[in-house]
Amino acid sequence: MSGPGRATSRIDIRAFACPMTWVKTRIALERLAEGETLEVWLRAGEPLESVPRTAEEDGHRVLAVEPLPAEGDGAYRLLLEKRRPGDAPVLP
């Protein structure tokens, strides 16, 4: 794995369409403690645009967004840090 840090948990949501991509991500985040990280594998397009944006809007921190070349064209890795509800988004 490249990029910052090692994830506490990982989910693969490439088989899902929006809004299920965010629903699956939110459920996975709810299972983590504050400060833990979630690695999300997702597809380019709407999931790659909406999942990181919605996570930030909910107060979580986006640590990395990078391609997963070994998984084929259009596969991406998103690394999120769980924050407390109501925390203001942290800008990189």
Jmol script that loads the backbone (N, CA, C; Angstrom):
load data "model"
ATOM      1  N   MET A   1       0.854  -1.187   0.000  1.00  0.00           N
ATOM      2  CA  MET A   1       0.000   0.000   0.000  1.00  0.00           C
ATOM      3  C   MET A   1       0.887   1.233   0.000  1.00  0.00           C
ATOM      4  N   SER A   2       0.560   2.171  -0.847  1.00  0.00           N
ATOM      5  CA  SER A   2       1.295   3.428  -0.872  1.00  0.00           C
ATOM      6  C   SER A   2       0.485   4.491  -0.164  1.00  0.00           C
ATOM      7  N   GLY A   3       1.045   5.691  -0.053  1.00  0.00           N
ATOM      8  CA  GLY A   3       0.305   6.784   0.562  1.00  0.00           C
ATOM      9  C   GLY A   3       0.463   6.794   2.068  1.00  0.00           C
ATOM     10  N   PRO A   4      -0.157   7.765   2.729  1.00  0.00           N
ATOM     11  CA  PRO A   4       0.036   7.933   4.163  1.00  0.00           C
ATOM     12  C   PRO A   4      -0.666   6.865   4.975  1.00  0.00           C
ATOM     13  N   GLY A   5       0.049   6.361   5.980  1.00  0.00           N
ATOM     14  CA  GLY A   5      -0.563   5.523   6.994  1.00  0.00           C
ATOM     15  C   GLY A   5      -1.142   4.205   6.558  1.00  0.00           C
ATOM     16  N   ARG A   6      -1.402   3.404   7.537  1.00  0.00           N
ATOM     17  CA  ARG A   6      -2.025   2.111   7.337  1.00  0.00           C
ATOM     18  C   ARG A   6      -3.457   2.213   7.847  1.00  0.00           C
ATOM     19  N   ALA A   7      -4.395   1.708   7.074  1.00  0.00           N
ATOM     20  CA  ALA A   7      -5.808   1.828   7.420  1.00  0.00           C
ATOM     21  C   ALA A   7      -6.189   0.860   8.528  1.00  0.00           C
ATOM     22  N   THR A   8      -7.100   1.284   9.388  1.00  0.00           N
ATOM     23  CA  THR A   8      -7.668   0.435  10.424  1.00  0.00           C
ATOM     24  C   THR A   8      -8.594  -0.597   9.801  1.00  0.00           C
ATOM     25  N   SER A   9      -9.316  -0.181   8.767  1.00  0.00           N
ATOM     26  CA  SER A   9     -10.311  -1.026   8.110  1.00  0.00           C
ATOM     27  C   SER A   9     -10.352  -0.687   6.629  1.00  0.00           C
ATOM     28  N   ARG A  10     -10.839  -1.629   5.808  1.00  0.00           N
ATOM     29  CA  ARG A  10     -10.944  -1.368   4.375  1.00  0.00           C
ATOM     30  C   ARG A  10     -12.260  -1.920   3.847  1.00  0.00           C
ATOM     31  N   ILE A  11     -12.879  -1.150   2.925  1.00  0.00           N
ATOM     32  CA  ILE A  11     -14.074  -1.616   2.229  1.00  0.00           C
ATOM     33  C   ILE A  11     -13.871  -1.405   0.729  1.00  0.00           C
ATOM     34  N   ASP A  12     -14.519  -2.246  -0.055  1.00  0.00           N
ATOM     35  CA  ASP A  12     -14.471  -2.144  -1.511  1.00  0.00           C
ATOM     36  C   ASP A  12     -15.902  -1.870  -1.978  1.00  0.00           C
ATOM     37  N   ILE A  13     -16.142  -0.647  -2.467  1.00  0.00           N
ATOM     38  CA  ILE A  13     -17.498  -0.264  -2.894  1.00  0.00           C
ATOM     39  C   ILE A  13     -17.581  -0.082  -4.403  1.00  0.00           C
ATOM     40  N   ARG A  14     -16.628  -0.656  -5.126  1.00  0.00           N
ATOM     41  CA  ARG A  14     -16.609  -0.483  -6.577  1.00  0.00           C
ATOM     42  C   ARG A  14     -17.832  -1.077  -7.265  1.00  0.00           C
ATOM     43  N   ALA A  15     -18.478  -2.044  -6.651  1.00  0.00           N
ATOM     44  CA  ALA A  15     -19.638  -2.696  -7.274  1.00  0.00           C
ATOM     45  C   ALA A  15     -20.930  -1.907  -7.074  1.00  0.00           C
ATOM     46  N   PHE A  16     -20.876  -0.832  -6.297  1.00  0.00           N
ATOM     47  CA  PHE A  16     -22.092  -0.093  -5.941  1.00  0.00           C
ATOM     48  C   PHE A  16     -22.167   1.247  -6.666  1.00  0.00           C
ATOM     49  N   ALA A  17     -23.396   1.731  -6.839  1.00  0.00           N
ATOM     50  CA  ALA A  17     -23.649   3.045  -7.427  1.00  0.00           C
ATOM     51  C   ALA A  17     -24.080   4.005  -6.323  1.00  0.00           C
ATOM     52  N   CYS A  18     -23.946   5.295  -6.590  1.00  0.00           N
ATOM     53  CA  CYS A  18     -24.414   6.314  -5.652  1.00  0.00           C
ATOM     54  C   CYS A  18     -25.931   6.223  -5.547  1.00  0.00           C
ATOM     55  N   PRO A  19     -26.526   6.395  -4.403  1.00  0.00           N
ATOM     56  CA  PRO A  19     -25.964   6.833  -3.139  1.00  0.00           C
ATOM     57  C   PRO A  19     -25.459   5.698  -2.243  1.00  0.00           C
ATOM     58  N   MET A  20     -25.533   4.440  -2.715  1.00  0.00           N
ATOM     59  CA  MET A  20     -25.087   3.320  -1.876  1.00  0.00           C
ATOM     60  C   MET A  20     -23.604   3.392  -1.547  1.00  0.00           C
ATOM     61  N   THR A  21     -22.812   4.042  -2.398  1.00  0.00           N
ATOM     62  CA  THR A  21     -21.390   4.175  -2.097  1.00  0.00           C
ATOM     63  C   THR A  21     -21.187   4.933  -0.790  1.00  0.00           C
ATOM     64  N   TRP A  22     -21.943   6.007  -0.599  1.00  0.00           N
ATOM     65  CA  TRP A  22     -21.816   6.763   0.645  1.00  0.00           C
ATOM     66  C   TRP A  22     -22.444   6.008   1.812  1.00  0.00           C
ATOM     67  N   VAL A  23     -23.557   5.340   1.601  1.00  0.00           N
ATOM     68  CA  VAL A  23     -24.206   4.575   2.681  1.00  0.00           C
ATOM     69  C   VAL A  23     -23.229   3.531   3.228  1.00  0.00           C
ATOM     70  N   LYS A  24     -22.585   2.778   2.355  1.00  0.00           N
ATOM     71  CA  LYS A  24     -21.619   1.754   2.782  1.00  0.00           C
ATOM     72  C   LYS A  24     -20.434   2.385   3.506  1.00  0.00           C
ATOM     73  N   THR A  25     -19.964   3.523   3.003  1.00  0.00           N
ATOM     74  CA  THR A  25     -18.840   4.216   3.637  1.00  0.00           C
ATOM     75  C   THR A  25     -19.233   4.732   5.014  1.00  0.00           C
ATOM     76  N   ARG A  26     -20.407   5.335   5.126  1.00  0.00           N
ATOM     77  CA  ARG A  26     -20.869   5.869   6.414  1.00  0.00           C
ATOM     78  C   ARG A  26     -20.996   4.762   7.446  1.00  0.00           C
ATOM     79  N   ILE A  27     -21.564   3.624   7.072  1.00  0.00           N
ATOM     80  CA  ILE A  27     -21.704   2.500   8.001  1.00  0.00           C
ATOM     81  C   ILE A  27     -20.330   2.027   8.481  1.00  0.00           C
ATOM     82  N   ALA A  28     -19.375   1.932   7.559  1.00  0.00           N
ATOM     83  CA  ALA A  28     -18.023   1.510   7.937  1.00  0.00           C
ATOM     84  C   ALA A  28     -17.375   2.524   8.875  1.00  0.00           C
ATOM     85  N   LEU A  29     -17.573   3.819   8.621  1.00  0.00           N
ATOM     86  CA  LEU A  29     -17.025   4.855   9.504  1.00  0.00           C
ATOM     87  C   LEU A  29     -17.646   4.788  10.896  1.00  0.00           C
ATOM     88  N   GLU A  30     -18.942   4.499  10.959  1.00  0.00           N
ATOM     89  CA  GLU A  30     -19.622   4.423  12.257  1.00  0.00           C
ATOM     90  C   GLU A  30     -19.042   3.327  13.141  1.00  0.00           C
ATOM     91  N   ARG A  31     -18.449   2.316  12.557  1.00  0.00           N
ATOM     92  CA  ARG A  31     -17.874   1.192  13.312  1.00  0.00           C
ATOM     93  C   ARG A  31     -16.485   1.494  13.847  1.00  0.00           C
ATOM     94  N   LEU A  32     -15.907   2.617  13.420  1.00  0.00           N
ATOM     95  CA  LEU A  32     -14.558   2.980  13.845  1.00  0.00           C
ATOM     96  C   LEU A  32     -14.590   3.960  15.005  1.00  0.00           C
ATOM     97  N   ALA A  33     -13.509   3.984  15.745  1.00  0.00           N
ATOM     98  CA  ALA A  33     -13.330   4.973  16.811  1.00  0.00           C
ATOM     99  C   ALA A  33     -12.742   6.243  16.200  1.00  0.00           C
ATOM    100  N   GLU A  34     -12.955   7.355  16.866  1.00  0.00           N
ATOM    101  CA  GLU A  34     -12.384   8.614  16.403  1.00  0.00           C
ATOM    102  C   GLU A  34     -10.874   8.468  16.231  1.00  0.00           C
ATOM    103  N   GLY A  35     -10.361   8.971  15.111  1.00  0.00           N
ATOM    104  CA  GLY A  35      -8.931   8.916  14.835  1.00  0.00           C
ATOM    105  C   GLY A  35      -8.512   7.693  14.030  1.00  0.00           C
ATOM    106  N   GLU A  36      -9.374   6.670  13.945  1.00  0.00           N
ATOM    107  CA  GLU A  36      -9.051   5.500  13.135  1.00  0.00           C
ATOM    108  C   GLU A  36      -9.271   5.826  11.662  1.00  0.00           C
ATOM    109  N   THR A  37      -8.686   5.016  10.798  1.00  0.00           N
ATOM    110  CA  THR A  37      -8.753   5.299   9.369  1.00  0.00           C
ATOM    111  C   THR A  37      -9.469   4.195   8.609  1.00  0.00           C
ATOM    112  N   LEU A  38     -10.140   4.621   7.553  1.00  0.00           N
ATOM    113  CA  LEU A  38     -10.874   3.721   6.673  1.00  0.00           C
ATOM    114  C   LEU A  38     -10.331   3.876   5.262  1.00  0.00           C
ATOM    115  N   GLU A  39      -9.934   2.754   4.657  1.00  0.00           N
ATOM    116  CA  GLU A  39      -9.513   2.733   3.265  1.00  0.00           C
ATOM    117  C   GLU A  39     -10.714   2.294   2.435  1.00  0.00           C
ATOM    118  N   VAL A  40     -11.070   3.099   1.456  1.00  0.00           N
ATOM    119  CA  VAL A  40     -12.228   2.825   0.605  1.00  0.00           C
ATOM    120  C   VAL A  40     -11.734   2.662  -0.822  1.00  0.00           C
ATOM    121  N   TRP A  41     -12.072   1.523  -1.429  1.00  0.00           N
ATOM    122  CA  TRP A  41     -11.778   1.319  -2.845  1.00  0.00           C
ATOM    123  C   TRP A  41     -13.039   1.686  -3.600  1.00  0.00           C
ATOM    124  N   LEU A  42     -12.916   2.604  -4.566  1.00  0.00           N
ATOM    125  CA  LEU A  42     -14.078   3.065  -5.305  1.00  0.00           C
ATOM    126  C   LEU A  42     -13.721   3.338  -6.760  1.00  0.00           C
ATOM    127  N   ARG A  43     -14.744   3.547  -7.555  1.00  0.00           N
ATOM    128  CA  ARG A  43     -14.585   3.794  -8.985  1.00  0.00           C
ATOM    129  C   ARG A  43     -14.497   5.286  -9.275  1.00  0.00           C
ATOM    130  N   ALA A  44     -13.899   5.584 -10.429  1.00  0.00           N
ATOM    131  CA  ALA A  44     -13.859   6.959 -10.913  1.00  0.00           C
ATOM    132  C   ALA A  44     -15.280   7.403 -11.247  1.00  0.00           C
ATOM    133  N   GLY A  45     -15.453   8.705 -11.422  1.00  0.00           N
ATOM    134  CA  GLY A  45     -16.762   9.250 -11.753  1.00  0.00           C
ATOM    135  C   GLY A  45     -17.475   9.729 -10.505  1.00  0.00           C
ATOM    136  N   GLU A  46     -18.783   9.532 -10.478  1.00  0.00           N
ATOM    137  CA  GLU A  46     -19.587  10.060  -9.373  1.00  0.00           C
ATOM    138  C   GLU A  46     -19.129   9.563  -7.994  1.00  0.00           C
ATOM    139  N   PRO A  47     -18.818   8.266  -7.807  1.00  0.00           N
ATOM    140  CA  PRO A  47     -18.352   7.848  -6.480  1.00  0.00           C
ATOM    141  C   PRO A  47     -17.092   8.585  -6.032  1.00  0.00           C
ATOM    142  N   LEU A  48     -16.142   8.764  -6.942  1.00  0.00           N
ATOM    143  CA  LEU A  48     -14.889   9.435  -6.598  1.00  0.00           C
ATOM    144  C   LEU A  48     -15.106  10.914  -6.289  1.00  0.00           C
ATOM    145  N   GLU A  49     -16.130  11.506  -6.881  1.00  0.00           N
ATOM    146  CA  GLU A  49     -16.441  12.911  -6.613  1.00  0.00           C
ATOM    147  C   GLU A  49     -17.259  13.069  -5.330  1.00  0.00           C
ATOM    148  N   SER A  50     -18.256  12.204  -5.140  1.00  0.00           N
ATOM    149  CA  SER A  50     -19.207  12.428  -4.052  1.00  0.00           C
ATOM    150  C   SER A  50     -18.783  11.859  -2.702  1.00  0.00           C
ATOM    151  N   VAL A  51     -18.129  10.710  -2.672  1.00  0.00           N
ATOM    152  CA  VAL A  51     -17.795  10.100  -1.376  1.00  0.00           C
ATOM    153  C   VAL A  51     -16.815  10.974  -0.581  1.00  0.00           C
ATOM    154  N   PRO A  52     -15.688  11.416  -1.163  1.00  0.00           N
ATOM    155  CA  PRO A  52     -14.796  12.283  -0.377  1.00  0.00           C
ATOM    156  C   PRO A  52     -15.467  13.594   0.043  1.00  0.00           C
ATOM    157  N   ARG A  53     -16.237  14.177  -0.864  1.00  0.00           N
ATOM    158  CA  ARG A  53     -16.911  15.445  -0.547  1.00  0.00           C
ATOM    159  C   ARG A  53     -17.895  15.263   0.606  1.00  0.00           C
ATOM    160  N   THR A  54     -18.702  14.216   0.552  1.00  0.00           N
ATOM    161  CA  THR A  54     -19.686  13.981   1.602  1.00  0.00           C
ATOM    162  C   THR A  54     -19.000  13.644   2.923  1.00  0.00           C
ATOM    163  N   ALA A  55     -17.917  12.905   2.868  1.00  0.00           N
ATOM    164  CA  ALA A  55     -17.170  12.588   4.096  1.00  0.00           C
ATOM    165  C   ALA A  55     -16.672  13.870   4.760  1.00  0.00           C
ATOM    166  N   GLU A  56     -16.116  14.779   3.963  1.00  0.00           N
ATOM    167  CA  GLU A  56     -15.652  16.057   4.513  1.00  0.00           C
ATOM    168  C   GLU A  56     -16.813  16.878   5.064  1.00  0.00           C
ATOM    169  N   GLU A  57     -17.935  16.876   4.359  1.00  0.00           N
ATOM    170  CA  GLU A  57     -19.107  17.616   4.840  1.00  0.00           C
ATOM    171  C   GLU A  57     -19.588  17.071   6.181  1.00  0.00           C
ATOM    172  N   ASP A  58     -19.383  15.768   6.414  1.00  0.00           N
ATOM    173  CA  ASP A  58     -19.764  15.158   7.690  1.00  0.00           C
ATOM    174  C   ASP A  58     -18.688  15.327   8.761  1.00  0.00           C
ATOM    175  N   GLY A  59     -17.586  16.002   8.410  1.00  0.00           N
ATOM    176  CA  GLY A  59     -16.551  16.307   9.395  1.00  0.00           C
ATOM    177  C   GLY A  59     -15.370  15.369   9.413  1.00  0.00           C
ATOM    178  N   HIS A  60     -15.351  14.373   8.531  1.00  0.00           N
ATOM    179  CA  HIS A  60     -14.220  13.455   8.486  1.00  0.00           C
ATOM    180  C   HIS A  60     -13.096  14.079   7.659  1.00  0.00           C
ATOM    181  N   ARG A  61     -11.898  13.526   7.799  1.00  0.00           N
ATOM    182  CA  ARG A  61     -10.736  14.095   7.106  1.00  0.00           C
ATOM    183  C   ARG A  61     -10.293  13.165   5.976  1.00  0.00           C
ATOM    184  N   VAL A  62     -10.140  13.727   4.783  1.00  0.00           N
ATOM    185  CA  VAL A  62      -9.623  12.981   3.642  1.00  0.00           C
ATOM    186  C   VAL A  62      -8.100  13.045   3.712  1.00  0.00           C
ATOM    187  N   LEU A  63      -7.474  11.883   3.873  1.00  0.00           N
ATOM    188  CA  LEU A  63      -6.019  11.820   3.985  1.00  0.00           C
ATOM    189  C   LEU A  63      -5.344  11.547   2.645  1.00  0.00           C
ATOM    190  N   ALA A  64      -6.019  10.813   1.772  1.00  0.00           N
ATOM    191  CA  ALA A  64      -5.419  10.479   0.469  1.00  0.00           C
ATOM    192  C   ALA A  64      -6.499  10.076  -0.519  1.00  0.00           C
ATOM    193  N   VAL A  65      -6.264  10.421  -1.767  1.00  0.00           N
ATOM    194  CA  VAL A  65      -7.064   9.934  -2.902  1.00  0.00           C
ATOM    195  C   VAL A  65      -6.043   9.609  -3.971  1.00  0.00           C
ATOM    196  N   GLU A  66      -5.960   8.325  -4.345  1.00  0.00           N
ATOM    197  CA  GLU A  66      -4.951   7.929  -5.314  1.00  0.00           C
ATOM    198  C   GLU A  66      -5.428   6.747  -6.138  1.00  0.00           C
ATOM    199  N   PRO A  67      -4.916   6.627  -7.366  1.00  0.00           N
ATOM    200  CA  PRO A  67      -5.302   5.510  -8.220  1.00  0.00           C
ATOM    201  C   PRO A  67      -4.761   4.191  -7.670  1.00  0.00           C
ATOM    202  N   LEU A  68      -5.455   3.120  -8.016  1.00  0.00           N
ATOM    203  CA  LEU A  68      -5.023   1.759  -7.690  1.00  0.00           C
ATOM    204  C   LEU A  68      -4.710   1.050  -9.010  1.00  0.00           C
ATOM    205  N   PRO A  69      -3.530   1.299  -9.598  1.00  0.00           N
ATOM    206  CA  PRO A  69      -3.233   0.760 -10.919  1.00  0.00           C
ATOM    207  C   PRO A  69      -3.313  -0.761 -10.992  1.00  0.00           C
ATOM    208  N   ALA A  70      -2.993  -1.457  -9.935  1.00  0.00           N
ATOM    209  CA  ALA A  70      -3.048  -2.921  -9.935  1.00  0.00           C
ATOM    210  C   ALA A  70      -4.479  -3.441 -10.034  1.00  0.00           C
ATOM    211  N   GLU A  71      -5.464  -2.585  -9.741  1.00  0.00           N
ATOM    212  CA  GLU A  71      -6.875  -2.979  -9.773  1.00  0.00           C
ATOM    213  C   GLU A  71      -7.563  -2.580 -11.073  1.00  0.00           C
ATOM    214  N   GLY A  72      -6.815  -2.010 -12.008  1.00  0.00           N
ATOM    215  CA  GLY A  72      -7.374  -1.652 -13.307  1.00  0.00           C
ATOM    216  C   GLY A  72      -7.727  -0.181 -13.409  1.00  0.00           C
ATOM    217  N   ASP A  73      -7.991   0.227 -14.638  1.00  0.00           N
ATOM    218  CA  ASP A  73      -8.359   1.615 -14.908  1.00  0.00           C
ATOM    219  C   ASP A  73      -9.617   2.004 -14.144  1.00  0.00           C
ATOM    220  N   GLY A  74      -9.614   3.186 -13.575  1.00  0.00           N
ATOM    221  CA  GLY A  74     -10.802   3.703 -12.907  1.00  0.00           C
ATOM    222  C   GLY A  74     -10.953   3.263 -11.468  1.00  0.00           C
ATOM    223  N   ALA A  75      -9.986   2.528 -10.919  1.00  0.00           N
ATOM    224  CA  ALA A  75     -10.044   2.115  -9.510  1.00  0.00           C
ATOM    225  C   ALA A  75      -9.214   3.099  -8.679  1.00  0.00           C
ATOM    226  N   TYR A  76      -9.795   3.527  -7.567  1.00  0.00           N
ATOM    227  CA  TYR A  76      -9.127   4.495  -6.697  1.00  0.00           C
ATOM    228  C   TYR A  76      -9.179   4.054  -5.253  1.00  0.00           C
ATOM    229  N   ARG A  77      -8.230   4.586  -4.469  1.00  0.00           N
ATOM    230  CA  ARG A  77      -8.139   4.371  -3.037  1.00  0.00           C
ATOM    231  C   ARG A  77      -8.379   5.709  -2.350  1.00  0.00           C
ATOM    232  N   LEU A  78      -9.300   5.710  -1.421  1.00  0.00           N
ATOM    233  CA  LEU A  78      -9.604   6.887  -0.613  1.00  0.00           C
ATOM    234  C   LEU A  78      -9.292   6.518   0.827  1.00  0.00           C
ATOM    235  N   LEU A  79      -8.523   7.334   1.512  1.00  0.00           N
ATOM    236  CA  LEU A  79      -8.200   7.086   2.909  1.00  0.00           C
ATOM    237  C   LEU A  79      -8.842   8.185   3.751  1.00  0.00           C
ATOM    238  N   LEU A  80      -9.720   7.771   4.667  1.00  0.00           N
ATOM    239  CA  LEU A  80     -10.458   8.708   5.510  1.00  0.00           C
ATOM    240  C   LEU A  80     -10.073   8.524   6.973  1.00  0.00           C
ATOM    241  N   GLU A  81     -10.003   9.623   7.699  1.00  0.00           N
ATOM    242  CA  GLU A  81      -9.829   9.574   9.146  1.00  0.00           C
ATOM    243  C   GLU A  81     -11.164   9.931   9.784  1.00  0.00           C
ATOM    244  N   LYS A  82     -11.632   9.060  10.678  1.00  0.00           N
ATOM    245  CA  LYS A  82     -12.896   9.338  11.349  1.00  0.00           C
ATOM    246  C   LYS A  82     -12.713  10.463  12.355  1.00  0.00           C
ATOM    247  N   ARG A  83     -13.618  11.407  12.285  1.00  0.00           N
ATOM    248  CA  ARG A  83     -13.630  12.538  13.221  1.00  0.00           C
ATOM    249  C   ARG A  83     -14.942  12.498  13.989  1.00  0.00           C
ATOM    250  N   ARG A  84     -14.998  13.198  15.094  1.00  0.00           N
ATOM    251  CA  ARG A  84     -16.244  13.295  15.869  1.00  0.00           C
ATOM    252  C   ARG A  84     -17.297  14.028  15.074  1.00  0.00           C
ATOM    253  N   PRO A  85     -18.560  13.625  15.226  1.00  0.00           N
ATOM    254  CA  PRO A  85     -19.635  14.381  14.573  1.00  0.00           C
ATOM    255  C   PRO A  85     -19.582  15.839  15.021  1.00  0.00           C
ATOM    256  N   GLY A  86     -19.744  16.731  14.094  1.00  0.00           N
ATOM    257  CA  GLY A  86     -19.754  18.149  14.424  1.00  0.00           C
ATOM    258  C   GLY A  86     -18.403  18.814  14.346  1.00  0.00           C
ATOM    259  N   ASP A  87     -17.318  18.007  14.229  1.00  0.00           N
ATOM    260  CA  ASP A  87     -15.986  18.606  14.071  1.00  0.00           C
ATOM    261  C   ASP A  87     -15.931  19.333  12.731  1.00  0.00           C
ATOM    262  N   ALA A  88     -15.317  20.468  12.718  1.00  0.00           N
ATOM    263  CA  ALA A  88     -15.150  21.196  11.464  1.00  0.00           C
ATOM    264  C   ALA A  88     -14.152  20.439  10.603  1.00  0.00           C
ATOM    265  N   PRO A  89     -14.372  20.408   9.284  1.00  0.00           N
ATOM    266  CA  PRO A  89     -13.412  19.735   8.389  1.00  0.00           C
ATOM    267  C   PRO A  89     -12.027  20.354   8.546  1.00  0.00           C
ATOM    268  N   VAL A  90     -11.013  19.505   8.513  1.00  0.00           N
ATOM    269  CA  VAL A  90      -9.632  19.953   8.609  1.00  0.00           C
ATOM    270  C   VAL A  90      -9.071  20.037   7.208  1.00  0.00           C
ATOM    271  N   LEU A  91      -8.593  21.203   6.846  1.00  0.00           N
ATOM    272  CA  LEU A  91      -8.016  21.375   5.512  1.00  0.00           C
ATOM    273  C   LEU A  91      -6.571  20.879   5.532  1.00  0.00           C
ATOM    274  N   PRO A  92      -6.166  20.187   4.449  1.00  0.00           N
ATOM    275  CA  PRO A  92      -4.783  19.669   4.398  1.00  0.00           C
ATOM    276  C   PRO A  92      -3.754  20.768   4.336  1.00  0.00           C
TER     277      PRO A  92
END
end "model"
wireframe off; spacefill off
backbone 0.3
color backbone group
